[in-house]
Amino acid sequence: MICPKCQDDMTEVIDSRVMPYGVRRRRECLVCDHRWTTVEIDVDQYKTLQRIASSMREITQELGKMNNA
């Protein structure tokens, strides 16, 4: 993986955790010491998350309309 800060490819995974939605990995650049998190989910879970997010947006919009009325 390429470091988002210095663009070097000398990186390593320093922590991995299995989550309900996929795998969360903590990564570190060996050149600039920058750390970041990546999340890996499978396609079916991604589609489910998209549907949930869409439903949440619709509910939020409806609540906003009700509060402004």
N, C-alpha and C positions, 0 to 999 in steps of 0.2 A: 504494500500500500504506500502511496505517496503522501508525504507530510503536507498538510494544507498550509502550513506556515512557510517552510523553506523549500518545498517541492523536492526534497531528497527522498530516495526510496529506502534508506536505512532505518526501518521502523520495526518495532516488535509489539506483540500483544502482551500486556502485563497483567490482564485480568479478563476472564470470560465468565459470564453468568447466563444460565438458561432462564429465560423469562417466559411468561405465558404466551407472548406474542412472537418470540424468536430468541435470538442470541444477542446479548449485549457485550461488546468487547471494548475494553479500555486499551488504548494504544499510546505508544510513546516513540518520538523521533530520537534516534541515537545521535543525531548531529546537533540539533538545536534544543533538545529536551522538551519540546512542545508535547502536550498530552491532549488527546481528544477521544471521544466515544463514537463507536459505530454500532449500528443495530442491523441485524440480518434477520429478515422474516421471509417465510415462504410465500409463494404467489397466492395461495388460498387465504392465508391469514391477512395478506395485504388487501385483498379484495374485501374481506370482512371488515377490516379497519376503515376502508374507504366508505363502505355503506354506513358504518356507525358514525363516522365524521360527517357525512352528508345529512344523516338524520339529526345529529346534534345542531348543525347549522340551521336546519329548517325549524327546529324547536326554538332556538335562540332568536331567530327572526320573528317567529310568531309571538314570543314573549315580548320582544321589543315593540311590536305593533300593539299588543294589548296594553303595555305600559304607556305608550304615547297617545292612546285613544282617550 
